[in-house]
Amino acid sequence: MYIWQKQKSSMGGLFQKDTQEIKYMPHKITLEEAGLLMNFFDMAALSKFDMYLRVFINATEAVEA
């Protein structure tokens, strides 16, 4: 998202005109950025899986005891 602000003044600032323009310009993703994004989601998924395994292992140890 890009925000442009334009200011025009005349007669030493006596008269001013301010305009703002907001445009959504999608970012084109590169192959390197896509790889980094995939690595991030892989790490998040592995973290969740690790938490699940820890709960499962702790639950089975409690049942065995």
PDB file with one MODEL, atoms N, CA, C and O in Angstrom:
MODEL        1
ATOM      1  N   MET A   1       0.851  -1.157   0.000  1.00  0.00           N
ATOM      2  CA  MET A   1       0.000   0.000   0.000  1.00  0.00           C
ATOM      3  C   MET A   1       0.910   1.236   0.000  1.00  0.00           C
ATOM      4  O   MET A   1       1.832   1.340   0.809  1.00  0.00           O
ATOM      5  N   TYR A   2       0.648   2.130  -0.880  1.00  0.00           N
ATOM      6  CA  TYR A   2       1.422   3.355  -0.988  1.00  0.00           C
ATOM      7  C   TYR A   2       0.540   4.558  -0.664  1.00  0.00           C
ATOM      8  O   TYR A   2      -0.618   4.620  -1.075  1.00  0.00           O
ATOM      9  N   ILE A   3       1.095   5.501   0.068  1.00  0.00           N
ATOM     10  CA  ILE A   3       0.382   6.729   0.414  1.00  0.00           C
ATOM     11  C   ILE A   3       1.205   7.902  -0.095  1.00  0.00           C
ATOM     12  O   ILE A   3       2.363   8.076   0.283  1.00  0.00           O
ATOM     13  N   TRP A   4       0.594   8.696  -0.950  1.00  0.00           N
ATOM     14  CA  TRP A   4       1.240   9.897  -1.452  1.00  0.00           C
ATOM     15  C   TRP A   4       0.537  11.109  -0.860  1.00  0.00           C
ATOM     16  O   TRP A   4      -0.691  11.168  -0.799  1.00  0.00           O
ATOM     17  N   GLN A   5       1.327  12.056  -0.433  1.00  0.00           N
ATOM     18  CA  GLN A   5       0.763  13.310   0.063  1.00  0.00           C
ATOM     19  C   GLN A   5       1.414  14.441  -0.721  1.00  0.00           C
ATOM     20  O   GLN A   5       2.638  14.561  -0.779  1.00  0.00           O
ATOM     21  N   LYS A   6       0.567  15.262  -1.318  1.00  0.00           N
ATOM     22  CA  LYS A   6       1.059  16.396  -2.110  1.00  0.00           C
ATOM     23  C   LYS A   6       0.624  17.687  -1.439  1.00  0.00           C
ATOM     24  O   LYS A   6      -0.512  17.814  -0.983  1.00  0.00           O
ATOM     25  N   GLN A   7       1.517  18.617  -1.388  1.00  0.00           N
ATOM     26  CA  GLN A   7       1.201  19.927  -0.817  1.00  0.00           C
ATOM     27  C   GLN A   7       1.616  21.005  -1.812  1.00  0.00           C
ATOM     28  O   GLN A   7       2.719  20.988  -2.359  1.00  0.00           O
ATOM     29  N   LYS A   8       0.709  21.927  -2.025  1.00  0.00           N
ATOM     30  CA  LYS A   8       0.990  23.075  -2.883  1.00  0.00           C
ATOM     31  C   LYS A   8       0.668  24.335  -2.095  1.00  0.00           C
ATOM     32  O   LYS A   8      -0.363  24.419  -1.427  1.00  0.00           O
ATOM     33  N   SER A   9       1.533  25.279  -2.179  1.00  0.00           N
ATOM     34  CA  SER A   9       1.249  26.560  -1.510  1.00  0.00           C
ATOM     35  C   SER A   9       1.617  27.696  -2.450  1.00  0.00           C
ATOM     36  O   SER A   9       2.487  27.568  -3.311  1.00  0.00           O
ATOM     37  N   SER A  10       0.937  28.790  -2.257  1.00  0.00           N
ATOM     38  CA  SER A  10       1.227  29.976  -3.058  1.00  0.00           C
ATOM     39  C   SER A  10       1.148  31.202  -2.169  1.00  0.00           C
ATOM     40  O   SER A  10       0.542  31.172  -1.097  1.00  0.00           O
ATOM     41  N   MET A  11       1.744  32.243  -2.609  1.00  0.00           N
ATOM     42  CA  MET A  11       1.777  33.524  -1.896  1.00  0.00           C
ATOM     43  C   MET A  11       2.344  33.347  -0.482  1.00  0.00           C
ATOM     44  O   MET A  11       1.758  33.799   0.501  1.00  0.00           O
ATOM     45  N   GLY A  12       3.493  32.681  -0.411  1.00  0.00           N
ATOM     46  CA  GLY A  12       4.185  32.546   0.863  1.00  0.00           C
ATOM     47  C   GLY A  12       3.473  31.659   1.857  1.00  0.00           C
ATOM     48  O   GLY A  12       3.669  31.813   3.062  1.00  0.00           O
ATOM     49  N   GLY A  13       2.651  30.733   1.392  1.00  0.00           N
ATOM     50  CA  GLY A  13       1.947  29.817   2.277  1.00  0.00           C
ATOM     51  C   GLY A  13       0.568  30.302   2.682  1.00  0.00           C
ATOM     52  O   GLY A  13      -0.104  29.659   3.488  1.00  0.00           O
ATOM     53  N   LEU A  14       0.138  31.435   2.130  1.00  0.00           N
ATOM     54  CA  LEU A  14      -1.182  31.968   2.458  1.00  0.00           C
ATOM     55  C   LEU A  14      -2.289  31.036   1.954  1.00  0.00           C
ATOM     56  O   LEU A  14      -3.293  30.821   2.633  1.00  0.00           O
ATOM     57  N   PHE A  15      -2.088  30.497   0.770  1.00  0.00           N
ATOM     58  CA  PHE A  15      -3.043  29.553   0.202  1.00  0.00           C
ATOM     59  C   PHE A  15      -2.362  28.194   0.079  1.00  0.00           C
ATOM     60  O   PHE A  15      -1.290  28.078  -0.516  1.00  0.00           O
ATOM     61  N   GLN A  16      -2.985  27.180   0.640  1.00  0.00           N
ATOM     62  CA  GLN A  16      -2.414  25.839   0.587  1.00  0.00           C
ATOM     63  C   GLN A  16      -3.439  24.842   0.076  1.00  0.00           C
ATOM     64  O   GLN A  16      -4.647  24.989   0.263  1.00  0.00           O
ATOM     65  N   LYS A  17      -2.910  23.836  -0.569  1.00  0.00           N
ATOM     66  CA  LYS A  17      -3.761  22.741  -1.027  1.00  0.00           C
ATOM     67  C   LYS A  17      -3.035  21.432  -0.694  1.00  0.00           C
ATOM     68  O   LYS A  17      -1.916  21.192  -1.147  1.00  0.00           O
ATOM     69  N   ASP A  18      -3.694  20.598   0.103  1.00  0.00           N
ATOM     70  CA  ASP A  18      -3.145  19.304   0.470  1.00  0.00           C
ATOM     71  C   ASP A  18      -4.018  18.204  -0.124  1.00  0.00           C
ATOM     72  O   ASP A  18      -5.245  18.251  -0.034  1.00  0.00           O
ATOM     73  N   THR A  19      -3.373  17.223  -0.726  1.00  0.00           N
ATOM     74  CA  THR A  19      -4.108  16.067  -1.237  1.00  0.00           C
ATOM     75  C   THR A  19      -3.383  14.799  -0.807  1.00  0.00           C
ATOM     76  O   THR A  19      -2.154  14.752  -0.753  1.00  0.00           O
ATOM     77  N   GLN A  20      -4.164  13.781  -0.506  1.00  0.00           N
ATOM     78  CA  GLN A  20      -3.618  12.474  -0.178  1.00  0.00           C
ATOM     79  C   GLN A  20      -4.201  11.447  -1.123  1.00  0.00           C
ATOM     80  O   GLN A  20      -5.384  11.481  -1.464  1.00  0.00           O
ATOM     81  N   GLU A  21      -3.346  10.538  -1.536  1.00  0.00           N
ATOM     82  CA  GLU A  21      -3.780   9.486  -2.444  1.00  0.00           C
ATOM     83  C   GLU A  21      -3.259   8.158  -1.904  1.00  0.00           C
ATOM     84  O   GLU A  21      -2.068   8.017  -1.627  1.00  0.00           O
ATOM     85  N   ILE A  22      -4.149   7.195  -1.759  1.00  0.00           N
ATOM     86  CA  ILE A  22      -3.780   5.875  -1.256  1.00  0.00           C
ATOM     87  C   ILE A  22      -4.023   4.870  -2.375  1.00  0.00           C
ATOM     88  O   ILE A  22      -5.126   4.772  -2.913  1.00  0.00           O
ATOM     89  N   LYS A  23      -2.979   4.129  -2.714  1.00  0.00           N
ATOM     90  CA  LYS A  23      -3.087   3.127  -3.769  1.00  0.00           C
ATOM     91  C   LYS A  23      -2.561   1.804  -3.239  1.00  0.00           C
ATOM     92  O   LYS A  23      -1.536   1.754  -2.559  1.00  0.00           O
ATOM     93  N   TYR A  24      -3.275   0.737  -3.559  1.00  0.00           N
ATOM     94  CA  TYR A  24      -2.806  -0.600  -3.243  1.00  0.00           C
ATOM     95  C   TYR A  24      -2.039  -1.127  -4.438  1.00  0.00           C
ATOM     96  O   TYR A  24      -2.588  -1.270  -5.531  1.00  0.00           O
ATOM     97  N   MET A  25      -0.779  -1.410  -4.222  1.00  0.00           N
ATOM     98  CA  MET A  25       0.057  -1.953  -5.284  1.00  0.00           C
ATOM     99  C   MET A  25       0.643  -3.269  -4.779  1.00  0.00           C
ATOM    100  O   MET A  25       1.515  -3.256  -3.910  1.00  0.00           O
ATOM    101  N   PRO A  26       0.186  -4.394  -5.302  1.00  0.00           N
ATOM    102  CA  PRO A  26       0.670  -5.681  -4.803  1.00  0.00           C
ATOM    103  C   PRO A  26       2.158  -5.857  -5.082  1.00  0.00           C
ATOM    104  O   PRO A  26       2.683  -5.431  -6.111  1.00  0.00           O
ATOM    105  N   HIS A  27       2.812  -6.501  -4.124  1.00  0.00           N
ATOM    106  CA  HIS A  27       4.244  -6.751  -4.224  1.00  0.00           C
ATOM    107  C   HIS A  27       4.462  -8.017  -5.030  1.00  0.00           C
ATOM    108  O   HIS A  27       3.809  -9.032  -4.785  1.00  0.00           O
ATOM    109  N   LYS A  28       5.361  -7.968  -5.976  1.00  0.00           N
ATOM    110  CA  LYS A  28       5.691  -9.163  -6.744  1.00  0.00           C
ATOM    111  C   LYS A  28       6.739  -9.939  -5.964  1.00  0.00           C
ATOM    112  O   LYS A  28       7.805  -9.415  -5.642  1.00  0.00           O
ATOM    113  N   ILE A  29       6.425 -11.192  -5.664  1.00  0.00           N
ATOM    114  CA  ILE A  29       7.301 -12.011  -4.843  1.00  0.00           C
ATOM    115  C   ILE A  29       8.355 -12.680  -5.727  1.00  0.00           C
ATOM    116  O   ILE A  29       8.061 -13.157  -6.823  1.00  0.00           O
ATOM    117  N   THR A  30       9.584 -12.701  -5.223  1.00  0.00           N
ATOM    118  CA  THR A  30      10.671 -13.356  -5.946  1.00  0.00           C
ATOM    119  C   THR A  30      10.767 -14.814  -5.492  1.00  0.00           C
ATOM    120  O   THR A  30      10.148 -15.206  -4.503  1.00  0.00           O
ATOM    121  N   LEU A  31      11.540 -15.600  -6.213  1.00  0.00           N
ATOM    122  CA  LEU A  31      11.716 -17.000  -5.839  1.00  0.00           C
ATOM    123  C   LEU A  31      12.406 -17.119  -4.482  1.00  0.00           C
ATOM    124  O   LEU A  31      12.082 -18.012  -3.700  1.00  0.00           O
ATOM    125  N   GLU A  32      13.345 -16.236  -4.201  1.00  0.00           N
ATOM    126  CA  GLU A  32      14.033 -16.261  -2.907  1.00  0.00           C
ATOM    127  C   GLU A  32      13.058 -15.963  -1.764  1.00  0.00           C
ATOM    128  O   GLU A  32      13.080 -16.628  -0.728  1.00  0.00           O
ATOM    129  N   GLU A  33      12.207 -14.959  -1.967  1.00  0.00           N
ATOM    130  CA  GLU A  33      11.211 -14.627  -0.947  1.00  0.00           C
ATOM    131  C   GLU A  33      10.215 -15.763  -0.753  1.00  0.00           C
ATOM    132  O   GLU A  33       9.797 -16.031   0.373  1.00  0.00           O
ATOM    133  N   ALA A  34       9.833 -16.432  -1.835  1.00  0.00           N
ATOM    134  CA  ALA A  34       8.914 -17.561  -1.724  1.00  0.00           C
ATOM    135  C   ALA A  34       9.554 -18.694  -0.936  1.00  0.00           C
ATOM    136  O   ALA A  34       8.885 -19.347  -0.135  1.00  0.00           O
ATOM    137  N   GLY A  35      10.836 -18.932  -1.155  1.00  0.00           N
ATOM    138  CA  GLY A  35      11.551 -19.962  -0.407  1.00  0.00           C
ATOM    139  C   GLY A  35      11.627 -19.633   1.067  1.00  0.00           C
ATOM    140  O   GLY A  35      11.434 -20.507   1.912  1.00  0.00           O
ATOM    141  N   LEU A  36      11.909 -18.372   1.386  1.00  0.00           N
ATOM    142  CA  LEU A  36      11.962 -17.944   2.787  1.00  0.00           C
ATOM    143  C   LEU A  36      10.595 -18.083   3.447  1.00  0.00           C
ATOM    144  O   LEU A  36      10.505 -18.494   4.604  1.00  0.00           O
ATOM    145  N   LEU A  37       9.547 -17.750   2.730  1.00  0.00           N
ATOM    146  CA  LEU A  37       8.193 -17.875   3.263  1.00  0.00           C
ATOM    147  C   LEU A  37       7.844 -19.339   3.531  1.00  0.00           C
ATOM    148  O   LEU A  37       7.247 -19.659   4.559  1.00  0.00           O
ATOM    149  N   MET A  38       8.214 -20.220   2.614  1.00  0.00           N
ATOM    150  CA  MET A  38       7.970 -21.644   2.819  1.00  0.00           C
ATOM    151  C   MET A  38       8.747 -22.170   4.023  1.00  0.00           C
ATOM    152  O   MET A  38       8.223 -22.975   4.793  1.00  0.00           O
ATOM    153  N   ASN A  39       9.996 -21.720   4.193  1.00  0.00           N
ATOM    154  CA  ASN A  39      10.787 -22.135   5.358  1.00  0.00           C
ATOM    155  C   ASN A  39      10.127 -21.675   6.654  1.00  0.00           C
ATOM    156  O   ASN A  39      10.108 -22.413   7.639  1.00  0.00           O
ATOM    157  N   PHE A  40       9.590 -20.465   6.655  1.00  0.00           N
ATOM    158  CA  PHE A  40       8.910 -19.943   7.838  1.00  0.00           C
ATOM    159  C   PHE A  40       7.713 -20.820   8.208  1.00  0.00           C
ATOM    160  O   PHE A  40       7.544 -21.177   9.374  1.00  0.00           O
ATOM    161  N   PHE A  41       6.890 -21.165   7.230  1.00  0.00           N
ATOM    162  CA  PHE A  41       5.713 -21.975   7.508  1.00  0.00           C
ATOM    163  C   PHE A  41       6.100 -23.401   7.900  1.00  0.00           C
ATOM    164  O   PHE A  41       5.423 -24.026   8.717  1.00  0.00           O
ATOM    165  N   ASP A  42       7.185 -23.916   7.321  1.00  0.00           N
ATOM    166  CA  ASP A  42       7.668 -25.238   7.730  1.00  0.00           C
ATOM    167  C   ASP A  42       8.085 -25.227   9.195  1.00  0.00           C
ATOM    168  O   ASP A  42       7.765 -26.153   9.941  1.00  0.00           O
ATOM    169  N   MET A  43       8.799 -24.179   9.609  1.00  0.00           N
ATOM    170  CA  MET A  43       9.237 -24.071  11.002  1.00  0.00           C
ATOM    171  C   MET A  43       8.029 -23.967  11.935  1.00  0.00           C
ATOM    172  O   MET A  43       8.021 -24.576  13.005  1.00  0.00           O
ATOM    173  N   ALA A  44       7.014 -23.203  11.541  1.00  0.00           N
ATOM    174  CA  ALA A  44       5.811 -23.069  12.363  1.00  0.00           C
ATOM    175  C   ALA A  44       5.099 -24.410  12.484  1.00  0.00           C
ATOM    176  O   ALA A  44       4.636 -24.771  13.566  1.00  0.00           O
ATOM    177  N   ALA A  45       5.009 -25.145  11.393  1.00  0.00           N
ATOM    178  CA  ALA A  45       4.341 -26.450  11.419  1.00  0.00           C
ATOM    179  C   ALA A  45       5.124 -27.434  12.281  1.00  0.00           C
ATOM    180  O   ALA A  45       4.529 -28.186  13.053  1.00  0.00           O
ATOM    181  N   LEU A  46       6.444 -27.439  12.161  1.00  0.00           N
ATOM    182  CA  LEU A  46       7.259 -28.344  12.974  1.00  0.00           C
ATOM    183  C   LEU A  46       7.153 -28.003  14.452  1.00  0.00           C
ATOM    184  O   LEU A  46       7.164 -28.901  15.295  1.00  0.00           O
ATOM    185  N   SER A  47       7.051 -26.730  14.776  1.00  0.00           N
ATOM    186  CA  SER A  47       6.899 -26.314  16.172  1.00  0.00           C
ATOM    187  C   SER A  47       5.584 -26.837  16.736  1.00  0.00           C
ATOM    188  O   SER A  47       5.553 -27.354  17.853  1.00  0.00           O
ATOM    189  N   LYS A  48       4.498 -26.710  15.975  1.00  0.00           N
ATOM    190  CA  LYS A  48       3.204 -27.221  16.424  1.00  0.00           C
ATOM    191  C   LYS A  48       3.243 -28.744  16.584  1.00  0.00           C
ATOM    192  O   LYS A  48       2.697 -29.282  17.547  1.00  0.00           O
ATOM    193  N   PHE A  49       3.886 -29.433  15.646  1.00  0.00           N
ATOM    194  CA  PHE A  49       3.986 -30.879  15.710  1.00  0.00           C
ATOM    195  C   PHE A  49       4.801 -31.303  16.933  1.00  0.00           C
ATOM    196  O   PHE A  49       4.466 -32.284  17.597  1.00  0.00           O
ATOM    197  N   ASP A  50       5.869 -30.560  17.226  1.00  0.00           N
ATOM    198  CA  ASP A  50       6.691 -30.839  18.404  1.00  0.00           C
ATOM    199  C   ASP A  50       5.872 -30.689  19.680  1.00  0.00           C
ATOM    200  O   ASP A  50       5.979 -31.521  20.582  1.00  0.00           O
ATOM    201  N   MET A  51       5.057 -29.642  19.771  1.00  0.00           N
ATOM    202  CA  MET A  51       4.212 -29.454  20.956  1.00  0.00           C
ATOM    203  C   MET A  51       3.225 -30.617  21.086  1.00  0.00           C
ATOM    204  O   MET A  51       2.983 -31.091  22.196  1.00  0.00           O
ATOM    205  N   TYR A  52       2.652 -31.083  19.973  1.00  0.00           N
ATOM    206  CA  TYR A  52       1.717 -32.201  19.998  1.00  0.00           C
ATOM    207  C   TYR A  52       2.414 -33.472  20.494  1.00  0.00           C
ATOM    208  O   TYR A  52       1.868 -34.207  21.317  1.00  0.00           O
ATOM    209  N   LEU A  53       3.627 -33.722  19.982  1.00  0.00           N
ATOM    210  CA  LEU A  53       4.351 -34.924  20.400  1.00  0.00           C
ATOM    211  C   LEU A  53       4.692 -34.888  21.877  1.00  0.00           C
ATOM    212  O   LEU A  53       4.609 -35.911  22.557  1.00  0.00           O
ATOM    213  N   ARG A  54       5.073 -33.727  22.383  1.00  0.00           N
ATOM    214  CA  ARG A  54       5.405 -33.616  23.806  1.00  0.00           C
ATOM    215  C   ARG A  54       4.183 -33.929  24.665  1.00  0.00           C
ATOM    216  O   ARG A  54       4.301 -34.627  25.672  1.00  0.00           O
ATOM    217  N   VAL A  55       3.027 -33.431  24.287  1.00  0.00           N
ATOM    218  CA  VAL A  55       1.801 -33.706  25.036  1.00  0.00           C
ATOM    219  C   VAL A  55       1.469 -35.190  24.949  1.00  0.00           C
ATOM    220  O   VAL A  55       1.107 -35.801  25.954  1.00  0.00           O
ATOM    221  N   PHE A  56       1.588 -35.770  23.771  1.00  0.00           N
ATOM    222  CA  PHE A  56       1.286 -37.181  23.577  1.00  0.00           C
ATOM    223  C   PHE A  56       2.238 -38.063  24.382  1.00  0.00           C
ATOM    224  O   PHE A  56       1.800 -39.019  25.022  1.00  0.00           O
ATOM    225  N   ILE A  57       3.530 -37.754  24.358  1.00  0.00           N
ATOM    226  CA  ILE A  57       4.519 -38.544  25.099  1.00  0.00           C
ATOM    227  C   ILE A  57       4.273 -38.422  26.602  1.00  0.00           C
ATOM    228  O   ILE A  57       4.330 -39.416  27.325  1.00  0.00           O
ATOM    229  N   ASN A  58       4.001 -37.207  27.068  1.00  0.00           N
ATOM    230  CA  ASN A  58       3.721 -37.020  28.492  1.00  0.00           C
ATOM    231  C   ASN A  58       2.455 -37.767  28.909  1.00  0.00           C
ATOM    232  O   ASN A  58       2.403 -38.305  30.015  1.00  0.00           O
ATOM    233  N   ALA A  59       1.455 -37.813  28.068  1.00  0.00           N
ATOM    234  CA  ALA A  59       0.202 -38.502  28.382  1.00  0.00           C
ATOM    235  C   ALA A  59       0.434 -40.009  28.445  1.00  0.00           C
ATOM    236  O   ALA A  59      -0.092 -40.677  29.336  1.00  0.00           O
ATOM    237  N   THR A  60       1.212 -40.548  27.515  1.00  0.00           N
ATOM    238  CA  THR A  60       1.461 -42.008  27.536  1.00  0.00           C
ATOM    239  C   THR A  60       2.332 -42.386  28.730  1.00  0.00           C
ATOM    240  O   THR A  60       2.146 -43.461  29.301  1.00  0.00           O
ATOM    241  N   GLU A  61       3.270 -41.537  29.120  1.00  0.00           N
ATOM    242  CA  GLU A  61       4.094 -41.822  30.297  1.00  0.00           C
ATOM    243  C   GLU A  61       3.246 -41.829  31.559  1.00  0.00           C
ATOM    244  O   GLU A  61       3.479 -42.634  32.461  1.00  0.00           O
ATOM    245  N   ALA A  62       2.264 -40.936  31.629  1.00  0.00           N
ATOM    246  CA  ALA A  62       1.385 -40.865  32.803  1.00  0.00           C
ATOM    247  C   ALA A  62       0.506 -42.122  32.896  1.00  0.00           C
ATOM    248  O   ALA A  62       0.223 -42.596  33.996  1.00  0.00           O
ATOM    249  N   VAL A  63       0.080 -42.656  31.760  1.00  0.00           N
ATOM    250  CA  VAL A  63      -0.759 -43.847  31.739  1.00  0.00           C
ATOM    251  C   VAL A  63       0.054 -45.070  32.161  1.00  0.00           C
ATOM    252  O   VAL A  63      -0.442 -45.942  32.874  1.00  0.00           O
ATOM    253  N   GLU A  64       1.309 -45.122  31.712  1.00  0.00           N
ATOM    254  CA  GLU A  64       2.167 -46.256  32.038  1.00  0.00           C
ATOM    255  C   GLU A  64       2.570 -46.276  33.508  1.00  0.00           C
ATOM    256  O   GLU A  64       2.835 -47.345  34.056  1.00  0.00           O
ATOM    257  N   ALA A  65       2.621 -45.136  34.141  1.00  0.00           N
ATOM    258  CA  ALA A  65       3.070 -45.075  35.534  1.00  0.00           C
ATOM    259  C   ALA A  65       2.047 -45.505  36.528  1.00  0.00           C
ATOM    260  O   ALA A  65       2.312 -45.495  37.730  1.00  0.00           O
TER     261      ALA A  65
ENDMDL
END
